Amino acid sequence: MENGQGNAYPVQYSVDYPEGARNRLSALFRIILVIPILVVIALVSGYVSSGNMDINETISPLFAGGVVWTATLLMLLFRQKYPRWWFDWNLELQRFSARVGAFLFLLRDEYPSTDEEQSVHLDIPYPNAQEELNRFLPIVKWLLAIPHYVVLVILGVLALIVTVLAWLSILVTGSYPRGLFEFVVGVGRWGFRVEAYVALLATDRYPPFRLGA
């Protein structure tokens, strides 16, 4: 199908561009202001620390939010079923992460809400597991997505550089250049699509290699 509707990827992410002057004081101390909400999201996401980075990366997915991923993998594999409440938990956790990320990367000045959408939008349709999801594909999705990991590492570094430039721009001019804003949002969009494919297991459509919608 060649029309726009058919080509639209099911995972959609956007951030409303802030009009008017930005909050310079908030931007100046953003790295400090974000700490409390980072602690909250770490606890909700099930982050654990063993003192060893490699061990942390291995065992963190087994707790809290990670349990839902593991259970979803097993349910798809053996029952070809994706319980709605598990999906809703995963989606709301990603939406929360999106709001925190938008605040941290200076895309918005509102302090991230734990439940309200605010100006950060992330939509992932609930899949029909039996008709839309292959029960065996989740086993290898992490492997298939390796090219995306490589690209996202590069894009992530660029996004950090762009954020520093945007930070300086906000402090000096009170605005976030629109082009830089759209680039950082695009990197976030790419990342959430890979996340939905590999971790949320919400779609079997391979993520596109693009920043745009």
VMD Tcl script that draws the C-alpha trace (Angstrom):
set ca {
  {0.00 0.00 0.00}
  {1.58 3.23 -1.13}
  {-0.66 5.88 0.41}
  {0.32 7.86 3.47}
  {-2.04 5.94 5.73}
  {-0.53 2.62 4.73}
  {3.03 3.82 5.19}
  {2.42 5.36 8.62}
  {4.35 3.51 11.31}
  {2.09 2.48 14.22}
  {4.30 4.15 16.86}
  {3.86 7.94 16.81}
  {5.80 10.38 19.02}
  {5.73 14.15 19.02}
  {6.39 17.11 21.31}
  {4.59 20.43 20.98}
  {7.04 23.18 20.08}
  {6.96 25.76 22.90}
  {5.88 29.19 21.73}
  {7.19 32.34 23.37}
  {10.22 32.87 25.58}
  {11.62 29.89 27.41}
  {12.27 29.74 31.15}
  {15.98 30.58 31.34}
  {16.23 29.88 35.07}
  {14.71 26.42 34.67}
  {17.02 25.66 31.75}
  {20.08 26.80 33.69}
  {19.42 24.40 36.56}
  {17.67 21.65 34.56}
  {20.23 18.98 35.41}
  {19.46 19.55 39.10}
  {15.70 20.01 38.79}
  {15.30 16.71 36.96}
  {16.91 14.60 39.69}
  {13.76 13.93 41.79}
  {11.69 12.73 38.84}
  {14.62 10.62 37.59}
  {14.63 8.87 40.96}
  {10.89 8.25 40.66}
  {11.13 6.80 37.16}
  {14.11 4.65 38.15}
  {12.06 3.15 40.98}
  {8.97 2.61 38.83}
  {11.01 1.14 35.98}
  {12.63 -1.35 38.30}
  {16.19 -0.06 38.18}
  {18.42 -1.87 40.63}
  {22.08 -1.32 41.41}
  {24.52 -4.04 42.32}
  {27.57 -1.83 42.06}
  {28.54 -3.49 38.78}
  {27.36 -1.91 35.51}
  {27.29 -5.20 33.57}
  {25.30 -6.96 36.29}
  {22.90 -4.00 36.51}
  {22.13 -4.21 32.80}
  {21.51 -7.94 33.12}
  {19.24 -8.07 36.14}
  {17.34 -4.76 35.91}
  {14.86 -6.06 33.28}
  {13.85 -8.83 35.70}
  {12.28 -6.41 38.17}
  {9.20 -4.17 38.21}
  {8.53 -2.94 34.64}
  {10.94 -5.52 33.27}
  {8.82 -8.36 34.61}
  {6.04 -7.28 32.26}
  {8.43 -7.56 29.30}
  {9.56 -11.03 30.33}
  {5.99 -12.15 30.95}
  {4.84 -10.69 27.63}
  {7.58 -12.58 25.80}
  {6.50 -15.84 27.41}
  {2.80 -15.17 26.83}
  {3.36 -14.45 23.14}
  {5.57 -17.48 22.74}
  {3.38 -20.04 24.49}
  {-0.13 -18.53 24.40}
  {0.11 -15.99 21.55}
  {-1.58 -13.52 23.88}
  {-0.79 -9.97 25.03}
  {-2.89 -9.09 28.12}
  {-4.28 -5.57 27.79}
  {-3.30 -4.42 31.26}
  {0.32 -5.45 30.65}
  {0.30 -3.44 27.44}
  {-1.27 -0.44 29.18}
  {1.41 -0.57 31.90}
  {4.20 -0.68 29.32}
  {2.67 2.17 27.31}
  {2.10 4.44 30.30}
  {5.63 3.80 31.53}
  {6.98 4.80 28.11}
  {4.80 7.92 28.11}
  {6.15 8.85 31.52}
  {9.69 8.29 30.24}
  {8.92 10.48 27.23}
  {7.81 13.38 29.44}
  {10.91 13.08 31.61}
  {13.11 12.93 28.52}
  {11.46 16.00 27.01}
  {12.11 17.92 30.22}
  {15.69 16.72 30.54}
  {16.52 17.54 26.93}
  {14.99 21.03 27.26}
  {12.16 20.35 24.82}
  {9.60 21.54 27.38}
  {9.70 23.54 30.60}
  {6.73 21.92 32.38}
  {7.82 19.60 35.15}
  {7.00 16.01 34.07}
  {3.69 14.66 35.29}
  {3.44 11.03 36.37}
  {0.03 10.63 34.71}
  {-1.01 13.66 32.58}
  {-0.10 13.78 28.89}
  {1.00 17.44 28.97}
  {2.65 18.43 25.66}
  {4.43 15.14 24.95}
  {2.52 12.63 22.84}
  {3.32 8.94 22.43}
  {0.79 6.63 20.80}
  {1.13 2.88 20.30}
  {-1.95 0.90 19.23}
  {-2.86 -2.20 21.19}
  {-2.00 -5.20 18.97}
  {-4.17 -8.19 18.18}
  {-1.62 -10.79 19.26}
  {-3.08 -13.71 17.31}
  {-3.48 -11.81 14.05}
  {-0.72 -9.19 14.14}
  {2.14 -10.69 16.19}
  {4.34 -13.65 15.33}
  {4.82 -15.73 18.47}
  {8.44 -16.64 17.64}
  {9.70 -13.27 16.37}
  {10.19 -11.74 19.87}
  {13.00 -14.22 20.46}
  {15.15 -12.62 17.74}
  {13.89 -9.03 17.62}
  {16.83 -7.82 19.71}
  {19.17 -9.31 17.11}
  {17.30 -7.90 14.11}
  {17.41 -4.44 15.66}
  {21.23 -4.28 15.96}
  {21.54 -1.87 12.98}
  {19.18 0.48 14.79}
  {21.29 0.31 17.95}
  {24.35 1.42 16.00}
  {22.54 4.32 14.37}
  {20.89 5.37 17.64}
  {24.24 5.52 19.44}
  {25.49 7.98 16.82}
  {22.23 9.94 16.84}
  {22.25 9.98 20.64}
  {25.68 11.61 20.72}
  {24.53 14.19 18.18}
  {21.37 14.83 20.21}
  {23.48 15.53 23.29}
  {25.60 18.02 21.34}
  {22.47 19.66 19.93}
  {20.99 19.87 23.44}
  {24.08 21.72 24.70}
  {23.77 24.16 21.79}
  {20.04 24.57 22.51}
  {20.82 25.16 26.19}
  {23.16 28.00 25.27}
  {20.59 29.39 22.85}
  {17.86 29.37 25.51}
  {20.11 31.13 28.02}
  {21.16 33.80 25.51}
  {18.07 34.29 23.31}
  {15.30 32.62 25.30}
  {14.39 30.27 22.44}
  {15.12 26.75 21.21}
  {15.90 26.84 17.45}
  {13.12 24.98 15.65}
  {15.47 22.90 13.50}
  {17.43 21.66 16.50}
  {14.18 20.97 18.34}
  {12.83 18.81 15.51}
  {16.09 16.86 15.30}
  {16.03 15.91 19.00}
  {12.35 14.98 18.78}
  {13.16 12.86 15.72}
  {15.86 10.98 17.60}
  {13.37 10.33 20.40}
  {10.79 9.14 17.88}
  {13.29 6.70 16.37}
  {14.23 5.40 19.81}
  {10.63 4.84 20.93}
  {9.88 2.93 17.75}
  {12.78 0.59 18.34}
  {11.68 0.27 21.98}
  {8.14 -0.66 20.91}
  {9.50 -3.26 18.49}
  {12.12 -4.86 20.74}
  {11.05 -4.29 24.36}
  {7.31 -3.63 24.36}
  {6.78 -6.27 21.63}
  {3.81 -4.20 20.50}
  {4.42 -4.49 16.76}
  {6.15 -6.77 14.29}
  {6.65 -4.00 11.74}
  {10.37 -3.30 11.50}
  {11.15 0.29 12.58}
  {11.93 2.67 9.71}
  {15.33 4.32 9.42}
  {14.05 7.86 9.63}
  {13.63 10.74 12.05}
  {10.30 11.93 10.70}
  {6.81 10.62 11.26}
}
mol new
graphics top color blue
foreach p $ca { graphics top sphere $p radius 0.5 }
foreach p [lrange $ca 0 end-1] q [lrange $ca 1 end] { graphics top cylinder $p $q radius 0.2 }
display resetview
